[in-house]
Amino acid sequence: MLQISVIRENPEKIIQKLSVKNFNASEIVSDLLAIDEDRRKIQNELDHILHQQNTMAKEIGDMYKSGKKAEADDLKNKSSALKLTSQSLQTKLDELENRQMEELVKLPNLPSDLVPPGKTPNDNIVVHQEGNLPDMADTALPHWEIASKYDLIDFELGVKLTGAGFPVYKGKGARLQRALINYFLDKATEAGYQEVQPPILVNRDSGFGTGQLPDKDGQMYYVNMDEFYLIPTAEVPVTNIFRDVILKADELPVKMCAYTPCFRREAGSYGKDVRGLNRLHQFDKVEIVQVQAPDKSYEVLDEMVEHVSSLLRSLQLPFRVLRLCGGDMSFASALTYDFEVYSAAQKKWLEVSSVSNFESFQSNRMKLRFRQGNDKPQLAHTLNGSALALPRIVAAMLENNQTDSGVKIPDAIRAYTGFDSI
């Protein structure tokens, strides 16, 4: 959430910056400034009256002690009248603050100066590409056929049990999933991330804190009886561990990782682009999260990008890194790098990770701050990244490593799978 003080200082800059995200903020900013002006006027009036009340309370006490009961009673009546006025002003102030919050949460985060303009994924910029693209025969199988051939994943059974987008992993398919999860977690802990196992259901405050709510309300699974949401990513519960927390400067950086299943309602349209593992309602993912000081967050973003790169490199998957344009960024992000791996049989790039810096957008919503010595607390910066999401990693591994006799397992995870081929 943007800070009203920042909007007040330079509203035209806010409007211009958000236009990079193809968001027209003119009307909301204008409304916010009008509300803020009224709010500050009433706040000043209320502060003045409360000061008068405090002064009168002291005078009334002194008068009673001095035996000036009549004068004290008269001043007490005036104080009572001021109390009614202050209550009325407080009610108006609460209403204005609620209206201000309603407008503030409509504004997405400001994009970094590094964000390129653009409206669609076609406008994203490839900043790095690595690995040789596999040259497969035209008879190469897509991963859903490989999964069926070797009885690794049962998509039809998932439809029977739940619905489309909920596959059942079997045998070596299930073991491959578990191996990748453990491998990604081990690599994260080696890089200094503390592993946590958070809940996969969160309350509305947690969804609001990281920016999923109210923006993605319709895209999250909702348990209405308990008013809980199934998480779309471990980012939500892990980052919210620090909601309403003031950290000490020497506690930064905070580095955490977590494996969770993830749930997303928006599985997209029908067709080959969503076949098999390409897009699911439920999938497994290892997430890395950092809380950092503002002056170090972009350096840390680069480190997180390199961490994800090292995972893909170790799996011998050709990949590329894209800097997202304004129109393809999330609501809460200031700068995002997407990772894509090449799918040999489908002959296309598949997104497997997003690594983002949210600057103070999430921390302002969560009231996540840090304090340097005796200084006033300031907002921290939050970052996260998929390291990694499993479905499309598995899809690319199956397709790229297929042979006439089966599928080769990358050397890096053979100790985790317990087998070197399928």
Helices and strands as residue ranges (DSSP letters): H 4-9, H 11-19, H 26-65, H 69-104, G 121-123, E 125-130, H 143-149, E 153-154, H 155-161, E 168-169, H 171-190, E 194-195, E 201-202, H 204-209, G 217-219, E 222-223, E 228-230, H 235-239, G 240-242, E 246-248, G 249-251, E 254-263, G 272-274, E 282-292, G 294-296, H 297-314, E 319-323, G 326-328, E 335-343, E 348-357, H 361-366, E 369-371, E 378-379, E 381-389, H 390-400, E 402-403, E 406-407, G 411-413, H 414-417
